Amino acid sequence: MKASKRSHQRKGEFVLSHGTGFNPTAWLSGHAQSAVSSFGRLIRRPVATVVTVLAIAVALSLPFALYVILNNAQQAVGGLDRSAQLTAFLRPDLGETQTRAIASAIRDWDAVRHVRVVTRAEALSEYQQMTGFDDVRNIFEGQNPLPDLIVVTARDDHSNRADLVALRNRISARAEVDAVELDLAWVDKLAAILETLSRIVEVLFAMLALGILLIVGNTIRLNIESRREEIGIVRLFGATDAFIRRPFLYSGLWHGLSAGAVACALVAGATRLVAGPVERLVALYASDFELIGLQPWSAALAVAAGGILGLAGAWIAVTRVLAQESTPQ
C-alpha cells in the first residue's frame, strides 16, 4: 500500500494529508501539489488542451474586442462633444460694435471656450458662396436680411446636455439676443448609440460567459470520467469531496487563465491588423484620433475573467458529479 502511495506521489497525483487538525503548511503544500499536477496533466495532453483553450479564448475575445471598439468610438465622438456649438442670432437693429461687445462679454464666461463673431456681411457672403444665389439683396430691395451671429463653443467640461442647455438659456436671457440655436438631437442620438453599444457588450459577455462555463464544465466532466478509478482509490483512503475537487478546480483555473491570455493576444493582433487602415482614414480627415487597444488593466481583467469563469465552470461540474455519486441509487 505504501509503495502504491509513493508511486502516486512520483506521478504528481493526489496525496492525502494525515492528521485531523488544520496544518497551514500541509494545506499550502496540498494546493501547490494540486496546481502543479493539474498543470502537468494539461501539458501531457497538448492537443485537447489547445483546442479547449482556443475555444474559450475565441468566446472571451469577442466581448473584449467589442469593448475596444466601444472605447475607440467614445474617443472618436469625444471630439464632437468638445466641439458642441451654440449659434446666437442678435437683434437686427444692433450694430457691429455692439455685437463685438456682447461677444467679448460672453467670452469671459467660465463655460465658454471660444466665441466667433459672424457679421451680417460675412453671413451673406457665406450664404452666396454655399448656394450660388447672388440676387439676395435685389429680392430684399438692396437690404441684407441676415442678422449678426455669435457662434459660442462650450468648454470640454461643459459639453454635456445639461450644461449646454444651461448655457443656451443664459445666452437667451440677454436682451440683445433674438434666438439661440442648439441642436440637441445629435447629442441625444450619440448618447443613445454609445449606450446601446455598451449594453450589447454586456449582453454578449453574459452569453459567452455561459458558453465558457459549459465548455469548461464539459471538459472537467470528461476528465472526471477518465479518472473515476483513481477517485475511487483515494476515497478508500478517506479523501473528502474538497480534496477530490481541488485538482479539477485548478485544471479549470489553468484553462481559464490560459484562454484569457490567448484572448488578449487575439484582440491585440486584430487591433494591429486594423491600425493601418484606420490611420490612413484618419489622415484623410486631418484628425488626431489614435486607435487604442487593450490597456494593461483591461488585459489583466480579461485574464482574470477567464480564470474566474474557468474556476466557476470546474466547480459546477465537479460539484454536480460528486452530488450524483453521493445520491443513493
Salt bridges, closest charged atoms under 4 A:
GLU13 OE1 - ARG41 NH2 2.95
GLU13 OE1 - ARG227 NH2 3.79
ASP93 OD1 - ARG91 NE 3.02
GLU96 OE2 - ARG100 NH2 3.14
ASP148 OD1 - ARG120 NE 3.59
ASP156 OD1 - ARG113 NH1 3.33
ASP157 OD2 - ARG155 NH2 3.20
ASP157 OD1 - HIS158 ND1 2.93
GLU176 OE1 - ARG174 NE 3.52
ASP188 OD1 - ARG161 NE 2.67
GLU202 OE1 - ARG199 NE 3.53
GLU225 OE2 - ARG228 NH2 2.94
GLU230 OE1 - ARG41 NH2 3.24
GLU230 OE2 - ARG227 NH2 3.25
ASP241 OD1 - ARG235 NH2 3.15
GLU325 OE2 - ARG228 NH1 2.36
GLU325 OE1 - ARG235 NH2 3.52
